[in-house]
Amino acid sequence: MTQSRDYGSDTHKERASAWFGQLRDELCAALEAIEDDVTGPNRTSGGAPGSFERTAWERPDEDGKSGGGGVMSVIYGRVFEKGGVNVSTVEGEFSEEFSARIPGAEKDPGFWASGISVVIHPCSPLTPAAHMNTRMIVTTQGWFGGGGDMTPVFPDDQETETFHAAYRSACDSFDPDFYPKFKKWCDEYFYLPHRDERRGVGGIFFDELNTGDWEADFAFTQAVGRAFVEVYPKLVRAKMDADWTDEQRRQQLIKRGRYVEFNLLYDRGTMFGLKTGGNTEAILMSMPPEVIWP
Amino acid sequence: MTQSRDYGSDTHKERASAWFGQLRDELCAALEAIEDDVTGPNRTSGGAPGSFERTAWERPDEDGKSGGGGVMSVIYGRVFEKGGVNVSTVEGEFSEEFSARIPGAEKDPGFWASGISVVIHPCSPLTPAAHMNTRMIVTTQGWFGGGGDMTPVFPDDQETETFHAAYRSACDSFDPDFYPKFKKWCDEYFYLPHRDERRGVGGIFFDELNTGDWEADFAFTQAVGRAFVEVYPKLVRAKMDADWTDEQRRQQLIKRGRYVEFNLLYDRGTMFGLKTGGNTEAILMSMPPEVIWP
């Protein structure tokens, strides 16, 4: 990773965290519009459209070295059985265990991190669950990371292609190597070795992105966020009015169990959050609302 | 840990694995008798008594160094929504990562392990879930480990006391230090730091038990297994005919989420099993049948 002198300056931090908030607003609005527009089966929330409720949280400051907090936005609706959109901006010091493993934190454990994290579990087994996350992290170095991926219960080639095309397009305008590299990274990351199964149909995943040009890296991170806001609601709308069977629902609840297994056994973000004093409710907002392990 | 010359001999291995099979038979019979005797609310399996179904599995032997397998016994009943009783006897070589952390495996990665593992999720939120496990492990050293603990949704002092009394009695006939030591170990082990919650009301937990006297250690391990077979069915019978409310059921499904979080985030046995080529279905039989994260 190249380290340029002002990569991760205060101005950069402010602009990044403001963007994550803006992206949250745009995404929540797009999902709430879906709640209003659905005409198909309404089996939850008494058939009323859901809307996001926001809860702010602060990072506990036991040692005088921590700070920041976040806002958790949660929806329980008739299309989205449970959806969480979290933004947070925190700073503090990594534990020794973490410092050794994080770029630029080996000698100075201080860090700053801001990001948005999204997990959507739709009611309908025909509508894919989705995850999106982008973040900026600053230690003595600085970088962006994130991505987005989709987890349908019943994969559909056209839907998968549309999802990937959105990310390919976002990537290609920055670097022709990004999409193939980040798609592969995503496939390798969202994999359950104990099941020999992929979590879903992939998307992109990137981390420790620092080309030396903060503006370009920030613009790319914004493009990744925008791609999700553009493509995912469109894919939900395509199937949200279709009815489903009890057996399809059952398959969905089983598939959600794999999602839980991945997040608790392997996901770095979950572990990172739980071990760095993150907000447990916000982190585990990714858990599906209802799951079976038959 | 003291190492006596013949601790973990072939005869010891045979006697231990035979015992784990016998304990499985006794426990399954006790639980099936409960399925027959219940007169209270029958909301599952069409109201018919459940019985255990057995499935044998073999450990994959990709490198010619692995062997063994196990038998998974599963019940879906009207008292026990899902219960799993697994016995297994496996041998092979630990990975480098594991060898460094396991007594007696630092220089020679070969191991043999046999054990029984039990997880019971009752239908009724008034009836506690329970876990029991005992095992014998042989590397260049040898030892026993295990314990049992209970996870009620609505803790009940008398029930908790009866459960603990059974283990205290099993412990005290061997060593007056065992119960306080193993109870504390259990309390510390079955704890969710990210929630600052205990998983349940405890029980006992012990590991790397090798007093130098294999006969005594084996007898103690048998006593721990017998204590569970005697006390848990009695506690289930005390409440199994009582009806419950939808709200109590909801609390149960939430509590089960904590169980999942513990097992996937912290449980050594789950990790050990998944990383040493154990049978995924058998290991994840511990997952509750239905869970919510509202």
Interface residues (C-beta under 8 A of the other chain):
Chain A: K82 P193 H194 R195 G257 V260 E261 L264 L265 L274 T280 I283 L284 M287 P288 P289 E290 V291 I292 W293 P294
Chain B: K82 P193 H194 R195 G257 V260 E261 L264 L265 L274 T280 I283 L284 M287 P288 P289 E290 V291 I292 W293 P294
